[in-house]
Amino acid sequence: QVQLVESGGGLVQAGGSLRLSCAASGRTSSMYDMGWFRQVPGKERDFVAAISWSGGGTKYVNSVKGRFTISRDNAKNTVYLQMNSLRPEDTAVYYCAARRSRLPPLNAILTYDYWGQGTQVTVSS
């Protein structure tokens, strides 16, 4: 089992920045790909960004490319999402997720085994 705890959400004006963190605990010795997803009320949870266990592979949804950066520190069992140039449409609950490293695309939401509780990000216009 892996437990994930997100932090770093909050309220920010459009154009501002936030850095989300996701701390993993439990069976973190296994190789896990990590991802960030987001959800707004009444809509499905969507992929935002993901990073492979080694950090050598990353993937982003088109709408955040050039603005968001995912990274990880395996020594600290933590993954980060640096969000710059935030827009009101980025407002959502952001969830961290983990999966045992595997071949399918990093953005395949159904392949993620563990989820955090989510952190709210609100971007005001």
Secondary structure, 3 states (H helix, E strand, C coil): CEEEEEECCEEEECCCCEEEEEEEEECCCCCEEEEEEEECCCCCCEEEEEECCCCCCEEECHHHCCCEEEEEECCCCEEEEEECCCCHHHCEEEEEEEEECCCCCCCCHHHCCEECCCEEEEEEC
